Structure formats: structure tokens, C-alpha cells
Amino acid sequence: MEGIIGSIIIGILAGFAAGKLMRGGGFGCLFNLLLGIFGGLVGGWLFSLLNIEWGGLIGQLGTAIVGAVVILWIANRFKK
């Protein structure tokens, strides 16, 4: 149970940070939460392709933020 709650908290933080990092980005609290959670998956996949490993809580958060920024960037391209 702690793993799921921890992932949700990291997702919330990553989605919030990605929304702030991308100018004009962010689609509201719920979407940013989902963005952060899927960002963790996308970031993990991208980093595995590049053989990059971040450890610990900060690494998980950084990976999720990078993935969320990528997803937000793609979403902004379709929004225009």
C-alpha cells in the first residue's frame, strides 16, 4: 500500500512541477496528477533507453518530472 500511495504523491509533485516548468502548460489538478503518474512510466522508459539510472526518492521524482514534461510537450503540440 505504501508503494501505491508513494507513487501517487510523486505523481502529484511531478505533474505540478511539469505544469510549472512548461510555460502555458498544465491542464488542472486531476490531469496534472495523471500526467505525473504516466510521466514516471514514460521517464523510466526513456531513461532505460539511454541507460540512465537515478536512485532514491529524488531520482524517482526527477524521472517522473522529465517524463511528465515530455508528455505535456506532446499534449501542447496537439492542443494547438
C-alpha positions in Angstrom: 0.0 0.0 0.0 2.8 2.4 0.7 4.2 1.9 -2.8 0.9 3.0 -4.4 0.5 6.0 -2.1 4.1 7.0 -2.6 3.7 6.7 -6.4 0.6 8.9 -6.3 2.4 11.5 -4.2 5.4 11.5 -6.6 2.9 11.8 -9.5 1.2 14.8 -7.9 4.5 16.5 -7.3 5.8 15.7 -10.8 2.7 16.8 -12.5 2.7 20.1 -10.6 6.4 20.7 -11.3 5.9 19.9 -15.0 3.0 22.2 -15.3 5.1 25.0 -13.7 8.1 24.2 -15.9 6.2 24.3 -19.2 5.1 27.8 -19.9 1.4 27.8 -20.5 1.4 24.1 -19.5 -0.8 22.3 -17.1 -4.4 21.2 -17.5 -5.7 21.3 -14.0 -5.1 19.3 -10.8 -6.5 16.0 -11.9 -4.9 15.9 -15.3 -1.5 17.0 -13.8 -1.8 14.1 -11.3 -2.3 11.6 -14.1 0.4 13.4 -16.1 2.8 12.9 -13.3 1.9 9.2 -12.9 2.3 8.5 -16.6 5.3 10.7 -16.6 7.0 8.3 -14.3 6.4 5.5 -16.7 7.5 7.5 -19.7 10.5 8.9 -17.9 11.6 5.4 -16.8 11.2 4.1 -20.3 13.2 7.0 -21.8 15.9 6.7 -19.2 16.2 2.9 -19.7 16.7 3.5 -23.5 19.5 5.9 -22.6 21.0 3.7 -19.9 20.4 6.4 -17.2 19.7 5.3 -13.7 18.6 7.7 -10.9 18.3 6.2 -7.4 16.2 7.0 -4.4 13.2 9.3 -4.0 14.8 12.3 -5.7 15.7 10.1 -8.7 12.1 8.8 -8.9 10.8 12.4 -8.7 13.3 13.6 -11.4 12.4 10.7 -13.7 8.7 11.4 -13.3 9.2 15.2 -13.9 11.2 14.5 -17.1 8.5 12.1 -18.4 5.7 14.5 -17.4 7.4 17.4 -19.3 7.7 15.2 -22.4 4.0 14.2 -22.2 3.0 17.8 -21.6 5.1 19.0 -24.5 3.4 16.4 -26.8 -0.1 17.3 -25.4 0.6 21.0 -26.1 1.5 20.2 -29.7 -1.9 18.6 -30.2 -3.7 21.3 -28.4 -2.6 24.0 -30.9 
